[in-house]
Amino acid sequence: MPVTSATGSRGFTLLELLVVLTILVLLAGAWSFAAPRLFPAQQVRDQTQRLIGLLRSARMAARLSGAPQRIDLSSFGKSDQERSSAHEIQGSYHIRIHEGGSLTGENSLTFYPDGSSSGSIIDVAVGNKTAQVRIGRAVGRVDIVE
């Protein structure tokens, strides 16, 4: 092994370490852009959790305000209106609402002050991955269909 310094010690130079660190930083930056495209199942889980949070928030608002809360999900795949600020969702998400097992023409549901809802099953799809969210009629419970 050749000697790399005037004192005779062996090791890495500062330049070599900086080059390696630069490469690692570039790879880490590229990973943040590539990861969502590599894991569509994770995208489905993330969007399903966002949808569940939105639905549970609307159910609680209906119970607290004493007025029915209607949620229009036609814009969920494009932009999500929460607390008067739009959150853009990247990627191609598709939402379908089933009512009693058949596909309905409208993408909305209603939560009532007594805790009940119009009830439905919602499909959240990203590419070929799909998850289902069920909203019960009697108690308005929101959960993921396994």
KOLBA-415998 format. One line per 3 residues: number of its first residue (from 1); their letters; for each residue x, y, z of C-alpha. Coordinates in pm, 1 decimal. Each point is the difference from the previous one (the first is absolute). Layout:
BEGIN
NUM = a = X,Y,Z ~ ...
***
This chain:
BEGIN
1 = mpv = 0.0,0.0,0.0 ~ 153.4,334.6,-97.7 ~ 72.1,271.6,249.9
4 = tsa = -247.5,291.9,-43.2 ~ 149.1,271.2,218.6 ~ 336.9,145.9,88.6
7 = tgs = -14.3,-145.6,351.8 ~ -44.3,-353.6,-123.1 ~ -355.6,-57.4,131.8
10 = rgf = -257.8,-168.7,-216.6 ~ -362.7,107.4,-42.5 ~ -243.1,208.2,-202.6
13 = tll = 62.9,352.7,-111.9 ~ -244.6,279.2,71.2 ~ -81.8,21.8,-370.3
16 = ell = -94.3,-369.2,-15.5 ~ -229.3,36.7,300.7 ~ -168.5,307.3,-150.3
19 = vvl = -62.3,-182.4,-329.1 ~ -159.0,-295.0,179.6 ~ -218.5,228.8,214.9
22 = til = -112.7,193.1,-308.9 ~ -101.3,-322.8,-173.7 ~ -195.9,-113.0,307.3
25 = vll = -184.5,333.0,21.6 ~ -93.2,-19.7,-369.6 ~ -127.8,-356.3,40.3
28 = aga = -205.9,96.8,305.8 ~ -154.3,291.2,-190.1 ~ -86.2,-220.1,-297.7
31 = wsf = -158.1,-260.2,230.7 ~ -259.8,246.7,128.5 ~ -124.0,53.8,-357.2
34 = aap = 17.7,-364.3,-107.9 ~ -145.8,-171.5,308.1 ~ -368.8,93.0,-54.1
37 = rlf = 6.0,-145.6,-351.3 ~ 165.7,-317.3,122.2 ~ -254.9,-75.8,273.3
40 = paq = -360.4,44.9,-119.4 ~ -130.3,-208.7,292.8 ~ 142.6,259.5,239.8
43 = qvr = -166.5,276.6,-202.8 ~ -334.2,-178.6,33.6 ~ 47.2,-34.9,376.5
46 = dqt = 94.4,366.9,34.9 ~ -297.3,125.8,-199.2 ~ -235.4,-240.4,176.0
49 = qrl = 115.6,131.6,338.3 ~ -49.3,359.9,-120.1 ~ -351.5,-88.3,-116.9
52 = igl = -82.9,-169.3,330.8 ~ 122.0,306.6,189.4 ~ -217.3,226.1,-214.8
55 = lrs = -306.5,-221.2,50.2 ~ 47.3,-29.8,375.8 ~ 45.6,375.3,24.5
58 = arm = -327.6,57.1,-186.2 ~ -180.7,-250.2,224.2 ~ 124.9,178.4,311.3
61 = aar = -95.6,340.3,-145.7 ~ -354.0,-125.8,-63.8 ~ -33.1,-125.2,356.4
64 = lsg = 139.8,318.4,154.3 ~ -184.6,250.9,-218.8 ~ -334.4,-181.3,-9.2
67 = apq = -19.0,49.3,-377.5 ~ 52.4,-261.4,-272.9 ~ 340.3,7.6,-165.4
70 = rid = 10.5,-86.5,-370.4 ~ 336.6,-95.2,-149.9 ~ 62.4,24.0,-372.0
73 = lss = 281.2,-238.8,-92.3 ~ 9.2,82.0,-370.9 ~ 298.9,228.2,60.4
76 = fgk = 187.4,-231.5,241.8 ~ 213.5,-148.9,-278.4 ~ 99.0,346.1,-124.2
79 = sdq = 10.5,235.7,296.5 ~ -125.6,-34.9,352.7 ~ -180.2,298.9,156.6
82 = ers = 65.6,-12.1,373.1 ~ -41.0,298.2,229.3 ~ -5.6,235.8,-302.0
85 = sah = 344.2,-100.6,-127.5 ~ 57.3,-217.1,-303.6 ~ 244.9,-287.3,26.4
88 = eiq = 108.6,-125.5,-339.5 ~ 26.9,-375.6,-22.7 ~ 273.0,-119.5,-232.8
91 = gsy = -66.1,-297.3,-218.5 ~ -308.1,-151.2,-154.9 ~ -260.6,-99.9,259.4
94 = hir = -346.2,-128.0,-74.5 ~ -293.4,2.9,240.2 ~ -317.4,-202.4,-58.1
97 = ihe = -293.4,-8.8,238.4 ~ -217.7,-310.9,19.8 ~ -338.9,21.2,169.7
100 = ggs = -138.8,-334.8,109.9 ~ 229.5,-188.6,-237.1 ~ -84.0,197.8,-316.1
103 = ltg = 194.2,293.2,-139.8 ~ -176.8,331.7,58.6 ~ 1.6,295.6,-234.5
106 = ens = 105.3,255.5,258.7 ~ 320.6,22.5,201.6 ~ -138.7,129.9,326.3
109 = ltf = -122.3,-126.1,332.6 ~ -163.6,156.0,303.9 ~ 61.0,-30.1,373.2
112 = ypd = -296.4,82.3,225.4 ~ 0.1,153.0,352.1 ~ -111.2,-328.3,162.5
115 = gss = 322.6,-165.5,-125.1 ~ -157.4,-189.7,-289.8 ~ 93.4,49.0,-364.1
118 = sgs = -125.7,-60.2,-350.0 ~ 238.7,-298.9,2.8 ~ 210.0,-134.1,-282.1
121 = iid = 316.0,-177.0,-103.7 ~ 273.6,211.5,-156.6 ~ 272.7,-139.6,-225.2
124 = vav = 333.6,183.0,1.5 ~ 216.6,-105.7,-296.4 ~ 353.4,83.9,-104.9
127 = gnk = 106.9,-185.3,-311.2 ~ -90.6,-363.6,56.8 ~ -13.3,24.8,381.4
130 = taq = -338.0,54.5,167.1 ~ -124.2,40.6,357.0 ~ -358.4,20.9,123.4
133 = vri = -140.5,220.2,274.1 ~ -338.2,-88.4,149.1 ~ -229.4,256.9,161.8
136 = gra = -278.0,-160.1,202.4 ~ -355.3,135.2,-24.7 ~ -119.3,-44.2,356.5
139 = vgr = 296.0,134.4,194.8 ~ 210.3,164.6,-273.4 ~ 303.5,-203.0,90.9
142 = vdi = 288.3,42.7,-246.1 ~ 243.4,-288.7,-48.1 ~ 211.0,-180.3,-259.6
145 = ve = -142.9,-314.7,-157.5 ~ 257.2,-279.4,29.0
***
